[in-house]
Amino acid sequence: MADFGTLFTLILVALTFVIVGMCFIVYIMIIGERDKRMRAEGVPNLDAEPEPGCPHHFGYLSGFPIDQPIPDECFGCLDAVQCMDPKARAVEAVESAEPT
């Protein structure tokens, strides 16, 4: 028969594993929520119209030559970062190819 000290040690080790496992699960849940929130904030609204007065289409800057200066009218645009996203250009091409 096991003595009290051995039994107590085994119970402490088991509780430690349970607590560490629970902390790991909570950590994974927090990371998952953070990633979900970052994806939701980081995904541009591809259905958005360009800024009023914008002479270009949405996604124009994603195909713009890198050795050319960015047009002056793009500097004040609030959607300039999303316009540089290559996905915006692909969505624009797909939308223009779909029959209406």
C-alpha positions as CSV (number, residue, x, y, z in Angstrom):
1,M,0.0,0.0,0.0
2,A,1.2,3.5,-0.9
3,D,2.1,5.8,1.8
4,F,0.4,9.2,2.3
5,G,3.3,11.2,0.8
6,T,3.3,9.3,-2.5
7,L,-0.5,9.6,-2.8
8,F,-0.4,13.3,-2.1
9,T,2.4,13.8,-4.7
10,L,0.4,12.0,-7.4
11,I,-2.7,14.0,-6.7
12,L,-0.6,17.3,-6.9
13,V,0.9,16.2,-10.2
14,A,-2.5,15.3,-11.6
15,L,-4.0,18.6,-10.6
16,T,-1.0,20.4,-12.1
17,F,-1.6,18.7,-15.4
18,V,-5.3,19.6,-15.3
19,I,-4.6,23.3,-14.5
20,V,-2.0,23.6,-17.2
21,G,-4.3,21.9,-19.7
22,M,-7.1,24.3,-18.8
23,C,-4.8,27.3,-19.1
24,F,-3.7,26.1,-22.5
25,I,-7.3,25.7,-23.7
26,V,-8.1,29.3,-22.5
27,Y,-4.9,30.5,-24.3
28,I,-5.9,28.9,-27.6
29,M,-9.4,30.3,-27.3
30,I,-8.0,33.8,-26.7
31,I,-5.6,33.5,-29.7
32,G,-8.5,32.2,-31.9
33,E,-10.7,35.2,-31.0
34,R,-7.8,37.6,-31.6
35,D,-7.1,36.1,-35.0
36,K,-10.8,36.2,-35.9
37,R,-10.9,39.9,-34.9
38,M,-7.8,40.7,-36.8
39,R,-9.1,39.0,-40.0
40,A,-12.4,40.8,-39.6
41,E,-10.6,44.2,-39.3
42,G,-7.9,43.4,-41.8
43,V,-10.2,42.3,-44.7
44,P,-11.0,45.3,-46.8
45,N,-14.5,45.9,-47.8
46,L,-14.3,45.0,-51.5
47,D,-17.8,46.0,-52.2
48,A,-17.0,49.6,-51.2
49,E,-17.1,52.2,-53.9
50,P,-14.0,54.4,-54.4
51,E,-13.9,57.8,-52.8
52,P,-16.2,60.3,-54.4
53,G,-14.3,62.0,-57.2
54,C,-11.8,59.2,-57.7
55,P,-11.0,58.9,-61.4
56,H,-9.8,55.3,-61.0
57,H,-11.4,52.0,-60.3
58,F,-11.0,50.1,-57.0
59,G,-7.8,48.1,-57.2
60,Y,-6.1,50.5,-59.5
61,L,-3.0,50.8,-57.3
62,S,-2.5,47.1,-57.1
63,G,-1.6,47.0,-60.8
64,F,0.2,50.3,-60.8
65,P,3.9,50.0,-61.9
66,I,6.2,50.2,-59.0
67,D,8.7,52.4,-60.7
68,Q,6.0,55.1,-61.3
69,P,5.1,57.7,-58.8
70,I,1.7,57.2,-57.1
71,P,-0.9,59.7,-58.6
72,D,-1.5,62.8,-56.5
73,E,-5.2,62.2,-56.2
74,C,-4.5,58.8,-54.4
75,F,-2.7,60.4,-51.5
76,G,-5.8,61.9,-49.9
77,C,-7.9,58.8,-50.6
78,L,-9.0,56.9,-47.4
79,D,-9.2,53.6,-49.4
80,A,-5.7,53.8,-50.8
81,V,-4.3,50.9,-48.7
82,Q,-7.1,48.6,-49.8
83,C,-6.7,49.8,-53.3
84,M,-3.1,48.5,-53.3
85,D,-4.3,45.0,-52.3
86,P,-3.9,42.6,-55.3
87,K,-7.1,40.8,-54.1
88,A,-9.1,44.0,-54.9
89,R,-7.9,43.9,-58.5
90,A,-8.8,40.2,-58.8
91,V,-12.3,40.8,-57.4
92,E,-12.7,43.8,-59.8
93,A,-11.8,41.6,-62.7
94,V,-14.2,38.8,-61.6
95,E,-17.0,41.3,-61.1
96,S,-16.5,42.8,-64.6
97,A,-16.4,39.4,-66.2
98,E,-19.7,38.2,-64.7
99,P,-22.7,38.7,-66.9
100,T,-25.3,41.0,-65.6
